[in-house]
Amino acid sequence: MARGIRVRFSGGLLFLGNLATLVTGLIFNVLIARNLEPAVLGVWFFIGSVLPYFQVLEKAIPYWAAREIPRGGQVGRTTLAFNLLLSIPITIVFIALSSTLSSVINAQPRVFTLASLFIPVYYAAAALTAVTYSTEPHKLGLRTIIIDGVKIPLSLLLLPLGLEGVIMAVIAGNIAYVAYLYKASHRYLGEKFDGAWVKSQLRRVWLPINENLIGYLTMATDAFIVGLLLTSSDLSNYGIAMAIASVVGTAKGLTGAIYPKLLGAGAASESELRALFKFQHIFVTPMVAGGIVLAPRLVEIFGSRYLGGAPVLPLLLLAPTMGVLSHTMRSVVTGLEKADRESSSMGLVRTSLFTMQLPHYLQLATLVLVAFSTAREWGIMGAAVARLAASALNLGFTSILYARRASLSAVVHGLEKTVPSAAAMAIALAIINPRGSLFTLAAIGVGGLIYFAVLLILDRDSRVLAKRTVEEGKRLIVVQPD
């Protein structure tokens, strides 16, 4: 099943879908940033930093489903049913804590009660994503388009209700995406509930719970600390910068399809890995370079009152860049791992499925210690420094573990072409120095054209890739006559 997955085709579609965030995500964030008070926007970001603590269990069974399905297992319906049942008590706990959580950020408890509806939706999405990712990963590329296509027009209608209207719109968008995933993966959901399989996976459930716990805590801890130690306005500035920087993280989709493919194939050549990382660098490098040069202008799009977030944006752009590389290396190593088929619960400790999680412990510890020790004195800059330092340590130790299975030369392959191309683009953007939202967006387009023009001149592989992309596009669009 997984052997037929085309990594760059699936990755390209996933990335193009994720890049819709540049438009739809920008529209949504500008919409709420300009219509909600900074303090209220801070509450929104605080909710986003709290929810991950309740999502720790959402991939406990889907994690194993994503490894079972590419190998021929039929456990889609079982995974979905288990996650929906699991979400019920977790939602009840969140509702019970609404008053306590709201008192931390000076918000109304009903806002958190409403936000509790995210939990069952997210748990359903996690299960269906595991099924789709394992079978037809390119279909996940529509995620942003579906969610934002629903939540943006609904937000416009519900903005008179304030933050509660925004929450309802986002929940509706996620429900629409869950419905799409269900339809997309319906043919893999035909089996009966397999209680024996669930029972066998529950013995090993500590591994994905551990991974999710560390991952979710790392994702939200700095914003949570900002919310605790600083003001809601500081959190809104930091949240805007984080939202912009998160665009770099969408590049994970470029190489995500390698995981189910390796699970099915069991091996990867050096040339395949070099092409994998180069494909990622082609898109990540210009996003980082352009974001750093245009940092104040990008923040200004959301409103001049959030310019306090501009100084931290360059650091927050570099952090997910390292995270993307770490994610791809981890996907390769864990995708090649076969020992979990026979390993006992504790035997998993000796596999790469566990050892590749270890750098996250260091990342989380660094994030917490540095953020707590610097946030009061340095403000949101302290939190940004903490995130950058944590990401750098994670990348360093992940590289050491990756080097045991594959050559690190593949990881940096392609940078010798993408960095000069991005430098040319950055110089052009600095000279243009756009003013105003429309001119900034236009400058981004011009910068992209400059980057790819220089890259195509410098790199033969990119010219071949561009030609293949055009040919693939023609096959998808042009209807052949009978």
C-alpha positions as CSV (number, residue, x, y, z in Angstrom):
1,M,0.0,0.0,0.0
2,A,2.7,2.5,1.0
3,R,5.1,1.5,-1.7
4,G,3.0,3.4,-4.3
5,I,3.4,6.7,-2.4
6,R,5.3,9.3,-4.4
7,V,7.2,11.4,-1.8
8,R,7.9,14.6,-3.8
9,F,4.4,14.5,-5.4
10,S,2.7,14.0,-2.1
11,G,5.0,16.4,-0.4
12,G,4.5,19.1,-3.1
13,L,0.8,18.9,-2.8
14,L,1.0,19.0,1.0
15,F,3.3,22.0,0.9
16,L,1.1,23.8,-1.6
17,G,-1.9,23.2,0.6
18,N,0.0,24.4,3.6
19,L,1.2,27.5,1.8
20,A,-2.4,28.5,1.5
21,T,-1.7,29.6,5.1
22,L,0.3,32.5,3.6
23,V,-3.0,33.8,2.2
24,T,-5.9,32.4,4.3
25,G,-4.0,32.3,7.5
26,L,-2.9,35.9,7.0
27,I,-6.4,37.0,6.3
28,F,-7.8,35.3,9.4
29,N,-5.0,36.6,11.7
30,V,-5.3,40.1,10.4
31,L,-9.1,39.9,10.7
32,I,-9.0,39.0,14.4
33,A,-6.0,41.1,15.2
34,R,-7.6,44.2,13.9
35,N,-11.0,43.6,15.3
36,L,-10.2,42.3,18.8
37,E,-8.4,44.2,21.5
38,P,-4.8,43.1,22.2
39,A,-5.9,41.8,25.7
40,V,-8.7,39.7,24.1
41,L,-6.3,38.5,21.4
42,G,-4.0,37.5,24.2
43,V,-6.8,35.3,25.6
44,W,-7.1,33.6,22.2
45,F,-3.4,32.8,22.2
46,F,-3.6,31.6,25.8
47,I,-6.3,29.1,24.9
48,G,-4.0,27.9,22.1
49,S,-1.2,27.4,24.6
50,V,-3.5,25.5,27.1
51,L,-5.2,23.1,24.6
52,P,-2.1,21.1,23.8
53,Y,-2.0,19.8,27.4
54,F,-5.3,18.1,26.7
55,Q,-4.2,16.7,23.4
56,V,-1.4,14.6,24.8
57,L,-3.4,11.4,24.3
58,E,-4.9,12.1,20.9
59,K,-2.2,10.2,19.0
60,A,-1.7,7.4,21.5
61,I,-3.4,4.8,19.3
62,P,-3.2,6.7,15.9
63,Y,0.6,6.6,16.3
64,W,0.6,2.8,16.1
65,A,-2.2,2.9,13.4
66,A,0.1,5.0,11.2
67,R,2.7,2.2,11.4
68,E,0.3,-0.7,11.1
69,I,-1.7,0.5,8.1
70,P,1.3,0.9,5.7
71,R,2.2,-2.7,6.5
72,G,-1.3,-3.9,5.6
73,G,-3.2,-3.6,8.9
74,Q,-6.9,-2.8,8.8
75,V,-7.4,-0.7,12.0
76,G,-8.8,2.6,10.7
77,R,-12.3,2.4,12.2
78,T,-11.0,1.0,15.4
79,T,-8.6,4.0,15.8
80,L,-11.4,6.5,15.1
81,A,-13.8,4.9,17.6
82,F,-11.2,4.7,20.3
83,N,-10.2,8.3,20.0
84,L,-13.8,9.6,20.1
85,L,-14.5,7.6,23.3
86,L,-11.2,8.8,24.8
87,S,-12.1,12.5,24.1
88,I,-15.2,12.4,26.2
89,P,-13.6,12.3,29.7
90,I,-10.9,14.7,28.6
91,T,-13.4,17.3,27.5
92,I,-15.3,17.0,30.8
93,V,-12.0,17.7,32.7
94,F,-11.3,20.7,30.5
95,I,-14.8,22.1,31.2
96,A,-14.3,21.5,35.0
97,L,-11.1,23.6,34.9
98,S,-12.7,26.4,32.9
99,S,-13.1,28.7,35.9
100,T,-9.5,28.2,37.0
101,L,-8.0,28.7,33.6
102,S,-10.1,31.8,32.9
103,S,-8.9,33.4,36.2
104,V,-5.2,33.1,35.0
105,I,-5.8,35.4,32.0
106,N,-8.8,37.4,33.3
107,A,-11.3,36.0,30.9
108,Q,-14.9,34.7,31.2
109,P,-15.2,31.0,32.0
110,R,-17.7,30.5,29.3
111,V,-15.0,31.2,26.7
112,F,-13.0,28.2,27.9
113,T,-16.2,26.1,28.2
114,L,-16.8,26.8,24.5
115,A,-13.2,26.1,23.6
116,S,-13.6,22.6,25.1
117,L,-15.4,21.6,21.9
118,F,-12.0,21.6,20.2
119,I,-11.0,18.5,22.1
120,P,-13.3,15.9,20.5
121,V,-12.8,17.5,17.1
122,Y,-9.0,17.3,17.4
123,Y,-9.1,13.7,18.6
124,A,-11.3,12.7,15.6
125,A,-9.0,14.5,13.3
126,A,-5.9,12.8,14.7
127,A,-7.4,9.4,14.1
128,L,-8.5,10.1,10.5
129,T,-5.2,11.9,9.8
130,A,-3.3,8.7,10.7
131,V,-5.4,6.7,8.3
132,T,-5.1,9.2,5.4
133,Y,-1.4,9.8,6.0
134,S,-0.7,6.1,5.8
135,T,-2.6,5.6,2.6
136,E,-3.0,8.7,0.5
137,P,-1.0,11.5,2.2
138,H,-1.4,14.0,-0.6
139,K,-5.1,14.3,0.4
140,L,-4.0,16.1,3.6
141,G,-2.9,19.0,1.5
142,L,-6.4,20.4,1.5
143,R,-6.4,20.9,5.3
144,T,-5.7,24.6,5.4
145,I,-8.0,25.4,2.5
146,I,-11.0,23.6,4.0
147,I,-10.5,24.9,7.6
148,D,-9.8,28.5,6.6
149,G,-12.4,28.4,3.8
150,V,-15.0,27.8,6.5
151,K,-13.7,29.8,9.5
152,I,-12.9,33.0,7.6
153,P,-16.4,33.8,6.3
154,L,-17.9,32.5,9.5
155,S,-15.6,34.8,11.5
156,L,-16.8,37.8,9.5
157,L,-20.4,36.9,10.4
158,L,-19.7,36.1,14.0
159,L,-17.2,38.9,14.9
160,P,-20.0,40.9,16.6
161,L,-19.9,38.1,19.2
162,G,-16.2,38.8,19.9
163,L,-13.8,36.1,20.8
164,E,-16.6,33.6,21.2
165,G,-17.6,34.1,17.6
166,V,-14.0,33.5,16.5
167,I,-13.9,30.3,18.5
168,M,-17.2,29.0,17.0
169,A,-15.9,29.8,13.5
170,V,-12.6,27.9,14.1
171,I,-14.4,24.9,15.6
172,A,-16.8,24.8,12.5
173,G,-13.8,24.9,10.2
174,N,-12.2,22.0,11.9
175,I,-15.4,20.0,11.9
176,A,-15.6,20.5,8.1
177,Y,-12.1,19.1,7.8
178,V,-12.9,16.1,9.9
179,A,-15.9,15.4,7.6
180,Y,-13.6,15.7,4.6
181,L,-11.1,13.3,6.2
182,Y,-13.9,10.8,6.9
183,K,-15.0,10.8,3.3
184,A,-11.4,10.6,2.0
185,S,-10.5,7.6,4.2
186,H,-13.9,5.9,4.2
187,R,-12.8,2.9,2.3
188,Y,-10.2,2.2,4.9
189,L,-12.8,2.3,7.8
190,G,-14.7,-0.8,6.9
191,E,-13.5,-3.3,9.5
192,K,-15.2,-4.1,12.8
193,F,-13.8,-2.7,16.0
194,D,-10.7,-4.7,16.9
195,G,-10.6,-4.7,20.6
196,A,-7.7,-7.2,20.7
197,W,-5.5,-4.9,18.6
198,V,-6.3,-1.9,20.8
199,K,-5.5,-4.0,23.9
200,S,-2.1,-5.0,22.4
201,Q,-1.3,-1.4,21.6
202,L,-2.3,-0.1,25.0
203,R,0.6,-2.1,26.4
204,R,2.9,0.0,24.3
205,V,0.9,3.3,24.5
206,W,3.5,4.9,26.8
207,L,5.7,5.5,23.7
208,P,3.4,7.8,21.7
209,I,2.1,9.4,24.9
210,N,5.6,10.3,25.8
211,E,6.3,11.7,22.3
212,N,3.1,13.7,22.3
213,L,3.6,15.0,25.8
214,I,7.1,16.3,25.1
215,G,6.0,17.6,21.6
216,Y,3.0,19.5,22.8
217,L,4.7,20.9,25.8
218,T,7.5,22.2,23.7
219,M,5.1,23.7,21.2
220,A,3.2,25.8,23.7
221,T,5.4,26.3,26.9
222,D,7.0,29.6,26.0
223,A,3.7,31.2,25.1
224,F,2.2,29.8,28.3
225,I,5.1,31.3,30.3
226,V,4.7,34.6,28.6
227,G,1.0,34.5,29.6
228,L,1.9,33.8,33.2
229,L,4.7,36.2,33.7
230,L,3.9,39.1,31.4
231,T,0.8,40.9,30.2
232,S,-1.9,39.7,27.7
233,S,-0.7,42.4,25.4
234,D,2.8,41.0,25.5
235,L,1.3,37.6,24.7
236,S,-0.5,39.1,21.7
237,N,2.7,40.5,20.3
238,Y,4.5,37.2,20.8
239,G,1.6,35.3,19.4
240,I,1.6,37.4,16.2
241,A,5.3,36.7,15.7
242,M,4.8,33.0,16.4
243,A,1.9,32.9,13.9
244,I,4.1,34.4,11.2
245,A,7.0,32.1,12.0
246,S,4.8,29.0,12.0
247,V,4.6,29.3,8.2
248,V,8.1,27.9,8.0
249,G,6.9,24.8,9.9
250,T,4.5,24.0,7.0
251,A,7.6,22.8,5.2
252,K,7.3,19.6,7.2
253,G,4.7,18.5,4.7
254,L,7.3,18.5,1.9
255,T,9.0,15.4,3.3
256,G,6.3,13.9,5.5
257,A,5.3,11.2,2.9
258,I,8.8,9.6,3.3
259,Y,7.6,8.0,6.6
260,P,4.9,5.7,5.3
261,K,6.9,5.0,2.2
262,L,9.9,3.8,4.3
263,L,7.6,1.7,6.5
264,G,6.4,-0.1,3.4
265,A,9.7,-0.3,1.6
266,G,12.1,-0.8,4.5
267,A,15.0,1.0,2.9
268,A,16.2,4.3,1.4
269,S,19.2,5.0,-0.9
270,E,21.7,7.8,-0.3
271,S,20.6,9.6,-3.5
272,E,16.9,9.4,-2.3
273,L,17.8,11.0,1.0
274,R,19.9,13.7,-0.7
275,A,17.0,14.6,-3.0
276,L,14.6,14.6,0.0
277,F,16.6,17.2,2.0
278,K,17.4,19.3,-1.0
279,F,13.7,19.4,-1.9
280,Q,13.0,20.8,1.6
281,H,15.8,23.4,1.5
282,I,14.5,24.8,-1.8
283,F,11.4,26.1,-0.1
284,V,12.6,26.7,3.5
285,T,15.6,28.8,2.8
286,P,13.8,31.7,1.0
287,M,11.0,31.7,3.6
288,V,13.5,32.3,6.4
289,A,15.6,34.8,4.5
290,G,12.6,36.8,3.3
291,G,11.0,36.7,6.7
292,I,14.1,38.1,8.5
293,V,14.5,41.0,6.0
294,L,10.8,41.9,6.0
295,A,10.1,41.2,9.7
296,P,8.8,44.6,10.7
297,R,6.7,44.9,7.5
298,L,5.2,41.4,8.1
299,V,4.1,42.2,11.6
300,E,2.8,45.6,10.5
301,I,0.3,43.8,8.3
302,F,-1.5,42.7,11.5
303,G,-1.6,46.3,12.8
304,S,1.1,48.7,14.0
305,R,0.1,48.1,17.6
306,Y,1.7,44.6,17.4
307,L,5.1,46.0,16.2
308,G,6.5,44.9,19.6
309,G,6.7,41.4,18.1
310,A,8.9,42.4,15.2
311,P,12.3,42.2,17.0
312,V,11.7,38.6,18.1
313,L,10.5,37.4,14.6
314,P,13.9,36.6,13.2
315,L,14.7,34.3,16.1
316,L,11.3,32.7,15.9
317,L,11.9,32.1,12.2
318,L,15.2,30.3,12.8
319,A,13.7,28.0,15.4
320,P,11.1,26.2,13.2
321,T,13.8,25.9,10.5
322,M,15.8,23.7,12.8
323,G,12.6,22.0,13.8
324,V,11.8,21.1,10.2
325,L,15.3,19.5,9.7
326,S,15.0,17.6,13.0
327,H,11.5,16.3,12.0
328,T,12.7,15.0,8.6
329,M,15.7,13.3,10.2
330,R,13.5,11.7,12.8
331,S,11.0,10.6,10.1
332,V,13.8,8.8,8.2
333,V,15.2,7.0,11.2
334,T,11.9,5.9,12.6
335,G,10.6,5.0,9.2
336,L,13.5,2.6,8.7
337,E,12.9,1.0,12.2
338,K,11.6,-2.5,12.0
339,A,12.2,-3.8,15.5
340,D,8.8,-2.6,16.8
341,R,7.1,-5.4,15.0
342,E,8.5,-7.9,17.5
343,S,9.5,-5.7,20.5
344,S,7.8,-6.0,23.8
345,S,6.6,-2.8,25.6
346,M,9.9,-2.3,27.4
347,G,11.8,-3.5,24.4
348,L,10.8,-0.4,22.6
349,V,13.3,1.5,24.8
350,R,16.1,0.0,22.7
351,T,14.6,1.1,19.4
352,S,14.9,4.4,17.5
353,L,11.2,5.0,18.2
354,F,12.3,5.9,21.7
355,T,15.8,7.2,21.3
356,M,14.8,9.7,18.7
357,Q,12.5,11.2,21.3
358,L,15.3,11.9,23.7
359,P,16.4,15.2,22.2
360,H,12.9,16.6,22.9
361,Y,13.6,16.2,26.6
362,L,16.6,18.5,26.3
363,Q,14.6,20.9,24.2
364,L,11.8,21.2,26.7
365,A,14.1,21.6,29.7
366,T,16.0,24.3,27.9
367,L,12.8,26.1,26.8
368,V,11.4,26.1,30.3
369,L,14.6,27.1,32.1
370,V,15.7,29.8,29.8
371,A,12.2,31.3,29.3
372,F,11.5,31.4,33.1
373,S,14.9,32.9,33.8
374,T,14.8,35.6,31.1
375,A,11.2,36.5,30.4
376,R,10.8,39.0,33.3
377,E,13.9,40.9,32.5
378,W,14.0,40.6,28.7
379,G,10.3,40.3,28.0
380,I,9.2,38.4,25.0
381,M,12.8,38.5,23.7
382,G,13.7,36.1,26.5
383,A,11.0,33.6,25.4
384,A,12.3,33.9,21.8
385,V,15.9,33.3,22.8
386,A,14.7,30.3,24.8
387,R,12.9,28.8,21.8
388,L,15.9,29.3,19.5
389,A,18.3,27.8,22.0
390,A,16.0,24.8,22.6
391,S,15.6,24.2,18.9
392,A,19.3,24.3,18.3
393,L,20.1,21.7,21.0
394,N,17.3,19.5,19.6
395,L,18.8,19.7,16.1
396,G,22.3,19.0,17.4
397,F,21.4,15.8,19.3
398,T,19.0,14.6,16.6
399,S,21.8,14.9,14.1
400,I,24.1,12.7,16.3
401,L,21.4,10.0,16.4
402,Y,20.7,10.4,12.6
403,A,24.4,9.9,11.8
404,R,24.2,6.4,13.2
405,R,21.8,5.4,10.4
406,A,22.6,7.7,7.5
407,S,25.2,10.2,6.3
408,L,24.8,13.8,7.5
409,S,26.1,15.0,4.1
410,A,22.6,14.4,2.7
411,V,21.1,16.8,5.3
412,V,23.0,19.8,4.0
413,H,22.8,18.8,0.4
414,G,21.4,21.6,-1.7
415,L,22.2,24.5,0.6
416,E,25.1,25.5,-1.6
417,K,22.5,26.5,-4.2
418,T,19.6,27.7,-2.1
419,V,21.6,30.0,0.2
420,P,23.1,32.2,-2.6
421,S,19.7,32.4,-4.3
422,A,18.1,33.4,-1.1
423,A,20.8,36.0,-0.5
424,A,20.1,37.6,-3.9
425,M,16.4,37.7,-3.0
426,A,17.1,39.2,0.5
427,I,19.3,42.0,-1.0
428,A,16.5,42.8,-3.5
429,L,13.9,42.9,-0.7
430,A,16.1,45.2,1.4
431,I,16.4,47.6,-1.5
432,I,12.7,47.5,-2.3
433,N,11.9,48.1,1.4
434,P,8.1,48.0,0.9
435,R,5.7,50.1,3.0
436,G,2.1,49.1,3.6
437,S,0.4,45.7,3.5
438,L,-0.3,45.5,-0.2
439,F,3.2,46.5,-1.2
440,T,4.7,44.0,1.3
441,L,2.6,41.2,-0.2
442,A,3.7,42.3,-3.7
443,A,7.3,42.4,-2.6
444,I,7.0,38.8,-1.3
445,G,5.9,37.8,-4.8
446,V,8.7,39.6,-6.5
447,G,11.2,38.1,-4.0
448,G,9.9,34.7,-4.8
449,L,10.4,35.2,-8.5
450,I,13.9,36.5,-8.0
451,Y,14.8,33.6,-5.8
452,F,13.6,30.9,-8.2
453,A,15.1,32.7,-11.2
454,V,18.5,32.7,-9.6
455,L,18.1,29.1,-8.4
456,L,17.1,27.8,-11.8
457,I,20.2,29.5,-13.2
458,L,22.5,28.0,-10.6
459,D,21.0,24.5,-10.1
460,R,20.5,21.9,-12.8
461,D,18.5,19.6,-10.5
462,S,16.0,22.5,-9.9
463,R,15.5,22.9,-13.6
464,V,14.8,19.2,-14.0
465,L,12.4,19.4,-11.0
466,A,10.6,22.4,-12.4
467,K,10.2,20.6,-15.8
468,R,8.8,17.5,-14.0
469,T,6.4,19.7,-12.0
470,V,5.0,21.3,-15.1
471,E,4.6,17.9,-16.7
472,E,2.9,16.5,-13.6
473,G,0.6,19.6,-13.5
474,K,-0.4,19.0,-17.1
475,R,-1.3,15.4,-16.4
476,L,-3.5,16.5,-13.4
477,I,-5.2,19.3,-15.3
478,V,-5.5,18.2,-18.9
479,V,-8.2,15.7,-19.6
480,Q,-7.0,13.2,-22.2
481,P,-9.4,12.4,-25.0
482,D,-10.9,8.8,-25.1
